[in-house]
Amino acid sequence: MRKEQLLGSQTAKNGFLNEDDIVNKFNNWQLDEDAQKWLLIMEYELEEIEYVKALKLSGCKTDVQVQVTIKLKEAIDAQNLQVKLVSNPKGFNQIDKRWINKYIEMWNIPEQIVSILKRYTGEIAPSTDNPKDNRRMFANEFTSRE
């Protein structure tokens, strides 16, 4: 196996461990400060929560589902989360694996936006002199008009 393949494999394994950690944190939300902060960010009132159940999903775009039961209400709210492992110190990471053409099919994206997205992802070469990375463009390298 090549060095890049080994790194990719280890990153994937670490990502799965990260998902397990997130599930455990939510399932222990009453004692876990991170989970409490996340629930507040998700706009729940902690004192109104009766029960939280988190589970890891497989075969779905969603990695973790968090089910929150609110006291004195019959409904259970479910939040689907995608857990991303930041694999380098600068924090850059993949947010989706689809090609831009798939988004065109789904959302009928205008051609000018398609061009920007393809240059950003590296599907087509940068159109600026002296790009920071010869493979792709960064958001701050586009013109204000773009």
Secondary structure, DSSP 8 states (H G I E B T S, - for coil): --HHHHHHHHHHHHHHHHHHHHHHHHHTTTT-HHHHHHHHHTT--GGGEEEEEEEE-SSSS--EEEEEEETT-S-EEEEEE------STT---------HHHHHHHH---HHHHHHHHHHHTSS---SSS-SBTTB--GGGS-S--
